Amino acid sequence: MRDTAAEYYELDSVKHKDILTKFSAHSLCVGACIILQAMGFKSHQIQQMLRWKSETWLMYTRNLHVASKQQNEAVFKASLLKVM
């Protein structure tokens, strides 16, 4: 994974060693969480698809434009509800 990242981002393995240590096979799991969330999959679907037994994977999701849009839509819909 580090070799792939070095090649893709054009990083020198010695000069950018500190950056490259952040890449591992685990990066694929993180990327998968982010992509599935961006595609609109629900939390339980992501957990099942990536075979997570706990909800630890939630820490890998990001504050994406998609999540922001969903939150805005929810607030808008709530503002339309009639309050007694």
Backbone as CSV, one residue per row, in Angstrom:
resi,resn,N_x,N_y,N_z,CA_x,CA_y,CA_z,C_x,C_y,C_z
1,MET,0.826,-1.184,0.000,0.000,0.000,0.000,0.875,1.254,0.000
2,ARG,1.932,1.210,0.779,2.832,2.375,0.842,3.520,2.607,-0.498
3,ASP,3.898,1.533,-1.161,4.531,1.667,-2.476,3.559,2.265,-3.487
4,THR,2.325,1.830,-3.421,1.302,2.349,-4.318,1.064,3.836,-4.056
5,ALA,0.961,4.203,-2.782,0.754,5.611,-2.418,1.942,6.465,-2.864
6,ALA,3.150,5.951,-2.678,4.350,6.693,-3.087,4.339,6.938,-4.587
7,GLU,3.961,5.925,-5.327,3.934,6.069,-6.791,2.819,7.019,-7.228
8,TYR,1.633,6.822,-6.665,0.477,7.629,-7.071,0.674,9.109,-6.733
9,TYR,1.140,9.387,-5.519,1.317,10.768,-5.067,2.716,11.326,-5.351
10,GLU,3.521,10.512,-6.031,4.883,10.907,-6.395,5.686,11.337,-5.164
11,LEU,5.697,10.446,-4.168,6.410,10.701,-2.924,7.693,9.887,-2.883
12,ASP,8.730,10.480,-2.355,10.001,9.788,-2.186,9.931,8.967,-0.898
13,SER,10.323,7.695,-0.974,10.189,6.799,0.176,11.037,7.208,1.375
14,VAL,12.119,7.935,1.148,12.960,8.398,2.256,12.511,9.784,2.718
15,LYS,12.377,10.679,1.783,12.025,12.069,2.098,10.630,12.187,2.719
16,HIS,9.695,11.366,2.270,8.310,11.452,2.731,7.906,10.253,3.593
17,LYS,8.878,9.688,4.294,8.622,8.496,5.099,7.509,8.715,6.123
18,ASP,7.487,9.900,6.751,6.465,10.189,7.755,5.060,10.187,7.160
19,ILE,4.916,10.651,5.958,3.611,10.650,5.278,3.226,9.225,4.899
20,LEU,4.170,8.489,4.369,3.884,7.136,3.887,3.542,6.162,5.006
21,THR,3.973,6.438,6.219,3.631,5.537,7.326,2.136,5.565,7.624
22,LYS,1.445,6.577,7.126,0.003,6.680,7.342,-0.791,5.753,6.420
23,PHE,-0.135,5.181,5.423,-0.806,4.281,4.486,-0.561,2.837,4.882
24,SER,-1.623,2.040,4.868,-1.511,0.611,5.147,-2.678,-0.090,4.454
25,ALA,-2.742,-1.381,4.582,-3.865,-2.123,4.002,-5.177,-1.678,4.648
26,HIS,-5.080,-1.190,5.873,-6.268,-0.694,6.569,-6.868,0.521,5.858
27,SER,-6.040,1.215,5.075,-6.523,2.367,4.311,-7.650,1.967,3.369
28,LEU,-7.641,0.728,2.903,-8.712,0.240,2.023,-10.049,0.193,2.755
29,CYS,-10.015,-0.209,4.013,-11.248,-0.242,4.811,-11.802,1.161,5.017
30,VAL,-10.913,2.069,5.318,-11.317,3.463,5.523,-11.912,4.025,4.231
31,GLY,-11.229,3.801,3.124,-11.716,4.275,1.836,-13.067,3.687,1.480
32,ALA,-13.238,2.412,1.758,-14.515,1.754,1.462,-15.644,2.374,2.268
33,CYS,-15.398,2.663,3.540,-16.419,3.312,4.381,-16.833,4.653,3.794
34,ILE,-15.850,5.433,3.407,-16.113,6.768,2.873,-16.892,6.687,1.559
35,ILE,-16.473,5.789,0.682,-17.137,5.651,-0.624,-18.576,5.179,-0.452
36,LEU,-18.786,4.158,0.375,-20.147,3.652,0.575,-21.050,4.700,1.205
37,GLN,-20.504,5.468,2.147,-21.292,6.537,2.763,-21.658,7.587,1.718
38,ALA,-20.712,7.949,0.881,-20.954,8.955,-0.151,-21.980,8.477,-1.172
39,MET,-22.052,7.176,-1.375,-23.007,6.614,-2.325,-24.400,6.492,-1.727
40,GLY,-24.526,6.819,-0.443,-25.845,6.839,0.187,-26.246,5.563,0.902
41,PHE,-25.320,4.633,1.085,-25.656,3.417,1.814,-25.926,3.752,3.272
42,LYS,-26.841,3.042,3.858,-27.191,3.252,5.259,-26.145,2.588,6.150
43,SER,-26.069,3.055,7.386,-25.056,2.576,8.331,-25.052,1.063,8.475
44,HIS,-26.233,0.475,8.642,-26.276,-0.978,8.834,-25.811,-1.722,7.585
45,GLN,-26.036,-1.131,6.408,-25.571,-1.754,5.172,-24.048,-1.721,5.082
46,ILE,-23.464,-0.581,5.425,-22.002,-0.445,5.390,-21.370,-1.429,6.359
47,GLN,-21.924,-1.504,7.562,-21.380,-2.405,8.569,-21.448,-3.850,8.087
48,GLN,-22.547,-4.226,7.478,-22.710,-5.591,6.991,-21.805,-5.873,5.793
49,MET,-21.758,-4.942,4.833,-20.963,-5.150,3.623,-19.478,-5.282,3.925
50,LEU,-19.000,-4.509,4.889,-17.573,-4.532,5.217,-17.255,-5.488,6.368
51,ARG,-18.290,-6.195,6.820,-18.153,-7.240,7.840,-17.594,-6.744,9.170
52,TRP,-18.043,-5.563,9.580,-17.647,-5.039,10.877,-18.583,-5.618,11.925
53,LYS,-18.033,-6.183,12.990,-18.856,-6.742,14.065,-19.282,-5.662,15.055
54,SER,-18.462,-4.632,15.193,-18.783,-3.526,16.096,-19.053,-2.280,15.249
55,GLU,-19.300,-1.184,15.918,-19.532,0.073,15.205,-18.266,0.928,15.152
56,THR,-17.127,0.311,15.312,-15.840,1.005,15.264,-15.639,1.719,13.934
57,TRP,-16.162,1.162,12.875,-15.993,1.730,11.533,-16.551,3.147,11.438
58,LEU,-17.466,3.521,12.331,-18.069,4.856,12.283,-17.034,5.968,12.413
59,MET,-15.918,5.681,13.088,-14.907,6.729,13.247,-14.200,7.037,11.929
60,TYR,-14.377,6.186,10.921,-13.731,6.419,9.635,-14.583,7.239,8.674
61,THR,-15.853,7.382,8.973,-16.701,8.169,8.087,-16.328,9.636,8.234
62,ARG,-16.512,10.340,7.180,-16.100,11.741,7.140,-17.313,12.659,7.041
63,ASN,-17.100,13.916,7.347,-18.139,14.919,7.191,-18.203,15.278,5.705
64,LEU,-18.911,14.476,4.967,-18.982,14.630,3.521,-20.081,15.582,3.095
65,HIS,-19.960,16.034,1.880,-21.001,16.870,1.285,-22.337,16.127,1.318
66,VAL,-22.304,14.838,1.093,-23.526,14.037,1.082,-24.203,14.085,2.451
67,ALA,-23.418,13.872,3.505,-23.970,13.903,4.858,-24.519,15.285,5.179
68,SER,-23.811,16.313,4.768,-24.250,17.680,4.993,-25.582,17.948,4.294
69,LYS,-25.690,17.485,3.063,-26.927,17.666,2.298,-28.083,16.941,2.979
70,GLN,-27.839,15.731,3.440,-28.886,14.972,4.122,-29.334,15.675,5.394
71,GLN,-28.397,16.245,6.135,-28.740,16.958,7.363,-29.578,18.193,7.043
72,ASN,-29.191,18.918,6.015,-29.953,20.102,5.617,-31.368,19.741,5.201
73,GLU,-31.520,18.670,4.457,-32.846,18.222,4.024,-33.695,17.824,5.228
74,ALA,-33.081,17.152,6.198,-33.813,16.734,7.396,-34.297,17.940,8.196
75,VAL,-33.445,18.942,8.336,-33.829,20.152,9.070,-34.948,20.879,8.333
76,PHE,-34.841,20.945,6.992,-35.884,21.600,6.208,-37.230,20.880,6.380
77,LYS,-37.203,19.551,6.281,-38.433,18.770,6.437,-39.014,18.955,7.829
78,ALA,-38.147,19.019,8.836,-38.620,19.218,10.217,-39.259,20.590,10.375
79,SER,-38.742,21.574,9.640,-39.299,22.922,9.750,-40.705,23.003,9.161
80,LEU,-41.066,22.049,8.333,-42.391,22.030,7.721,-43.431,21.348,8.601
81,LEU,-42.975,20.656,9.640,-43.911,19.952,10.527,-44.727,20.952,11.324
82,LYS,-45.985,20.607,11.502,-46.854,21.464,12.296,-46.617,21.206,13.765
83,VAL,-46.422,22.260,14.509,-46.184,22.160,15.953,-47.449,22.572,16.660
84,MET,-47.830,21.801,17.665,-49.077,22.099,18.399,-48.944,23.322,19.235
